[in-house]
């Protein structure tokens, strides 16, 4: 596990001083106000054109037949992308072979912010860009937000809570402690890994006000127009005033949505020790007369979303998901051997049924101790299902690390 340091209010007041959102402050619990960073650098415009060079880039039509991934743009323009064709082809196949109703995979390079995979699939609307849409509930991915807020309040991954019930829902009665009935106990790390709803709901009820949850959620990108090369639907956020209902939202029940892009953005931020960097997917835009635009040539920091100690504590909690939690079976074989040998993985699953779908998420990054890639997977199934988000995530990371030559890692697609 990576070392973490319990965080108190005094440390956070010192630690969070970098602007994140320009011209708009967000509530916090005594921290310096954060403002949304400017979009930039926006690359280099080679020729002034109307409409702008990045106008109408269609990421639902990514072409990976050649050595460079491309997408059509306005008129006769073509965008050359940061997407890696072999990873994109693998992602497309995982969604197609999984027979999902709707789904998306977004993978990013943690150091640079380059998008390596941008894959969308819809059985009914093949040209729909699912990766940019925020139609799915955040589900238990929102526990990353709540866990961060609790760390900012001074709790630690080893903070312990005894509980009962709450496997698929949380009733008001579950939030009332009863020493005779609360037969199971778990740390916050164990609760993150096993997605224990009551543990998160009770801690939220005890320690978090509405502003605490909204503050960290907005710093992570909810309800924000996060800078990117193409328009992204805002991930929605509605935190109730009523305490018990708010506690249920903190545990991952409705009132929030998430786009696959935002899932990758969240994972990238945690992996960068709480520092938000700009993600980008366009390397170049050209027309018949040559280059119009060249993408960013260096990493661009938007600001600090949370303290380094908070992000590391949350990483510790997320590692529990793969080590012994809801992702254990998809990241290990039947004998308990890890598919990603010697690669520590930090992740979080999310599952919620509604709107006619079974929504399953996986959001995380690897290696947890020296991050290279962040990954966001959404799978929306109807009726019988073949794969869930955690299985697709495991396979996608195996594709990546097998390609990197990590010993003992086998590409699951190449073996089929």
Residue pairs with C-beta under 8 A, 6 or more apart in sequence:
1 316
1 319
2 312
2 315
2 316
2 368
2 369
3 312
4 156
4 157
4 309
4 312
4 313
4 315
4 316
5 11
5 309
5 312
5 313
6 154
6 155
6 156
6 309
6 313
7 151
7 152
7 154
7 307
7 309
7 310
7 313
8 154
9 29
9 30
9 152
9 153
9 154
11 307
11 309
12 30
12 31
12 152
12 307
12 310
13 30
13 31
13 32
15 304
15 307
15 308
15 309
16 28
16 31
16 32
16 34
16 304
16 306
16 307
17 32
17 304
18 34
18 301
18 303
18 304
19 34
19 35
19 36
19 37
19 303
20 34
20 35
20 36
20 37
20 219
20 276
20 302
20 303
20 304
20 305
21 34
21 35
21 36
21 37
21 218
21 224
21 303
22 35
22 36
22 37
22 38
23 35
23 36
24 35
24 36
25 33
25 34
25 35
26 33
26 34
26 214
26 215
26 218
26 219
27 211
27 212
27 214
27 215
28 34
28 211
28 212
28 215
29 152
29 153
29 211
29 212
29 215
31 215
34 219
34 303
34 304
34 305
35 303
36 224
36 302
36 303
37 227
37 276
37 301
37 302
37 303
38 227
39 227
39 278
40 227
40 278
40 300
41 296
41 297
41 298
41 300
42 296
43 280
43 282
43 293
43 294
43 295
43 296
44 293
44 294
44 297
45 52
45 53
45 292
45 293
46 290
46 291
46 292
46 293
46 294
47 289
47 290
47 291
47 292
49 287
49 292
51 74
53 73
53 77
53 285
53 292
53 293
54 73
54 79
54 229
54 230
54 282
54 285
54 293
55 73
55 74
56 73
56 74
57 71
57 72
57 73
57 79
57 229
57 230
57 282
57 285
58 71
58 72
58 73
58 129
59 71
59 118
59 120
59 129
59 131
59 132
59 230
59 281
60 120
60 126
60 127
60 128
60 129
61 71
61 72
61 127
62 69
62 70
62 71
62 81
62 83
62 88
62 118
62 119
63 69
63 70
63 71
64 83
64 85
64 88
64 89
64 92
65 85
66 85
67 85
68 80
68 81
68 85
69 80
69 81
69 82
69 83
69 84
69 85
69 88
70 78
70 79
70 80
70 81
71 78
71 79
71 81
72 78
72 79
73 79
73 285
75 287
76 287
76 288
77 285
77 286
77 287
77 292
78 285
78 286
78 287
79 282
79 284
79 285
80 282
80 283
80 284
80 285
80 286
81 115
81 118
81 281
81 282
81 283
82 114
82 115
82 116
82 280
82 281
82 282
82 283
82 295
83 115
83 116
83 117
83 118
83 281
84 116
84 117
86 403
87 107
87 116
87 117
87 396
87 399
87 400
87 403
88 117
88 118
88 119
90 396
90 399
90 411
90 413
91 105
91 107
91 117
91 119
91 396
92 119
92 121
93 413
94 105
94 387
94 392
94 395
94 396
94 413
95 103
95 104
95 105
95 119
95 120
95 121
95 379
95 392
96 121
98 379
98 386
98 387
98 391
98 392
99 385
99 386
99 387
100 121
100 123
100 379
100 380
100 381
100 385
100 386
100 387
101 122
101 123
101 124
101 357
101 380
101 381
101 382
102 121
102 122
102 123
102 128
102 130
102 357
102 378
102 379
102 380
103 120
103 121
103 122
103 130
103 377
103 378
103 379
103 380
103 392
104 119
104 120
104 121
104 130
104 131
104 260
104 376
104 377
104 378
105 117
105 119
105 131
105 260
105 375
105 376
105 377
105 392
105 396
106 115
106 117
106 118
106 119
106 131
106 260
106 261
106 263
106 264
106 375
106 376
107 115
107 116
107 117
107 264
107 373
107 374
107 375
107 376
107 396
107 400
108 114
108 115
108 116
108 264
108 267
108 268
108 279
108 373
108 374
108 375
109 115
109 116
109 372
109 373
110 268
110 271
110 272
110 365
110 371
110 372
110 373
110 374
111 299
111 372
112 299
113 268
113 277
113 278
113 279
113 280
113 296
113 299
113 300
114 279
114 280
114 281
115 264
115 279
115 280
115 281
116 373
117 396
118 131
118 281
119 131
120 128
120 129
120 130
120 131
121 130
122 128
122 130
130 260
130 378
131 259
131 260
131 261
132 230
132 231
132 232
132 233
132 259
132 260
132 261
133 233
133 259
133 260
134 232
134 233
134 234
134 235
134 236
134 257
134 258
134 259
134 262
135 233
135 257
135 355
136 257
136 258
136 259
136 357
136 359
136 361
136 378
136 380
137 254
137 256
137 257
137 258
137 352
137 354
137 359
138 235
138 252
138 256
138 257
138 258
138 350
138 361
139 252
139 258
139 350
139 351
139 352
139 359
139 361
140 195
140 197
140 251
140 252
140 348
140 349
140 350
140 351
140 352
140 361
141 252
141 258
141 263
141 266
141 348
141 350
141 361
141 363
142 217
142 249
142 250
142 251
142 252
142 256
142 258
142 350
143 192
143 195
143 200
143 250
143 251
143 252
143 348
144 220
144 266
144 270
144 314
144 318
144 348
144 363
145 213
145 216
145 217
145 220
145 222
145 250
146 200
146 203
146 204
146 208
146 213
146 250
146 251
147 188
147 192
147 200
147 313
147 314
147 317
148 216
148 220
148 306
148 310
148 311
148 314
149 204
149 208
149 212
149 213
149 215
149 216
149 250
150 159
150 188
150 203
150 204
150 207
150 208
151 309
151 310
151 313
151 314
152 212
152 216
152 306
152 307
152 310
153 207
153 208
153 212
155 188
155 203
155 207
156 188
156 313
157 187
157 188
157 189
157 192
157 313
157 316
157 317
158 187
158 188
158 189
159 187
159 188
159 203
160 185
160 186
160 187
161 185
161 186
161 188
161 191
161 199
161 202
161 203
162 177
162 179
162 182
162 183
162 184
162 185
163 174
163 182
163 184
163 185
163 186
163 196
163 198
163 199
163 202
164 174
164 178
164 181
164 182
164 183
164 184
164 198
165 171
165 173
165 174
165 198
166 174
166 196
166 197
166 198
166 199
166 201
166 251
167 197
169 197
169 253
170 197
170 198
170 201
170 247
170 248
170 251
170 253
172 244
174 198
174 201
175 198
175 201
175 202
175 205
175 244
175 247
177 202
186 194
186 196
186 199
188 199
188 203
188 317
189 316
189 317
189 319
189 320
190 196
190 320
190 325
191 199
191 200
192 317
192 318
192 320
192 321
192 325
192 348
193 317
193 318
193 319
193 320
193 321
193 322
193 323
193 324
193 325
193 326
194 320
194 324
194 325
194 326
195 252
195 321
195 325
195 326
195 348
195 349
195 350
195 351
197 248
197 251
197 252
197 253
198 251
200 250
200 251
200 252
201 247
201 248
201 250
201 251
202 247
204 213
204 246
204 247
204 250
204 251
205 243
205 244
205 246
205 247
208 246
208 250
210 239
210 240
210 241
210 246
213 239
213 246
213 249
213 250
214 237
214 239
216 305
216 306
217 223
217 237
217 239
217 256
218 224
218 237
219 276
219 305
219 306
220 265
220 266
220 269
220 276
220 305
220 306
221 235
221 262
221 265
221 266
221 269
221 276
222 234
222 235
222 236
222 237
222 256
222 262
223 234
223 235
223 236
223 237
224 234
225 232
225 234
226 232
226 261
226 262
226 265
226 279
227 278
227 302
228 261
228 278
228 279
228 280
228 281
229 280
229 281
229 282
229 295
230 281
232 259
232 261
232 262
233 259
235 256
235 257
235 258
235 259
235 262
236 256
236 257
237 255
237 256
238 249
238 255
238 256
239 246
239 249
239 255
240 246
240 249
240 255
248 254
249 255
249 256
252 350
252 352
253 352
254 352
254 354
258 361
258 378
260 376
260 377
260 378
261 279
261 376
262 376
263 361
263 363
263 376
263 377
263 378
264 279
264 363
264 374
264 375
264 376
265 276
265 279
266 363
266 376
267 363
267 364
267 365
267 374
267 375
267 376
268 276
268 277
268 279
268 365
268 374
269 275
269 276
269 277
269 305
269 311
270 311
270 314
270 315
270 318
270 346
270 365
271 315
271 346
271 365
271 371
271 374
272 311
272 371
273 308
273 311
273 312
274 304
274 305
274 306
274 307
274 308
274 310
274 311
275 301
275 303
275 304
275 305
275 308
276 301
276 302
276 303
276 304
276 305
277 299
277 300
277 301
277 302
278 296
278 300
278 301
278 302
280 295
280 296
282 293
282 295
283 294
283 295
284 291
284 293
284 294
284 295
285 291
285 292
285 293
286 292
315 346
315 368
318 346
318 347
318 348
318 364
318 368
319 344
319 345
319 346
319 368
321 327
321 346
321 347
321 348
321 349
321 364
322 328
322 331
322 345
322 346
322 347
322 364
325 349
326 349
326 390
327 345
327 347
327 349
327 362
327 390
327 393
327 394
330 388
330 390
330 391
330 393
330 394
331 338
331 339
331 340
331 345
331 390
331 394
332 338
332 339
333 339
339 394
339 398
339 409
339 410
339 412
340 366
340 394
340 397
340 398
340 401
340 406
340 409
341 406
341 407
341 408
341 409
342 406
342 407
342 408
343 366
343 367
343 397
343 401
343 406
343 409
344 366
344 367
344 368
344 369
345 364
345 365
345 366
345 367
345 368
345 397
346 364
346 365
346 366
346 368
347 362
347 363
347 364
347 365
347 375
347 390
347 393
348 361
348 362
348 363
348 364
349 360
349 361
349 362
349 389
349 390
350 359
350 360
350 361
350 362
350 363
350 389
351 358
351 359
351 360
351 361
351 388
352 359
353 359
356 382
357 380
357 381
357 382
358 380
358 381
358 382
358 385
359 378
359 379
359 380
360 378
360 379
360 380
360 381
360 388
360 389
360 390
361 376
361 377
361 378
361 379
361 389
362 375
362 376
362 377
362 389
362 390
362 392
362 393
363 375
363 376
363 377
364 374
364 375
364 393
365 371
365 372
365 373
365 374
365 375
366 372
366 373
366 375
366 397
366 401
372 404
373 397
373 400
375 393
375 396
375 397
377 389
377 390
377 392
377 393
377 396
378 389
379 385
379 387
379 388
379 389
379 392
381 388
395 412
395 413
398 409
398 410
398 411
398 412
399 411
399 412
399 413
401 409
402 409
402 410
402 411
402 414
403 411
